[in-house]
């Protein structure tokens, strides 16, 4: 698993979601996986890290870390 620290507040959570969204075309079901985390960025929702949030965080990190995503393209193919 890649070493990305768990967000400690809404600002860090927004930064993490922004990083993932920058590469949005690469990750399938990105929005569905991030849904519990995205809900917490609302002004009306308190920042409370739940098991659902931890599961979503771990799942999106696993998607990011897939070997197929981290290789250089072969332009000869």
Secondary structure, DSSP 8 states (H G I E B T S, - for coil): --------SHHHHHHHHHHHHHTGGGSTTHHHHHHHHHHTTSTTS-----HHHHHHHHHHHHHHH-GGGSS---TT-
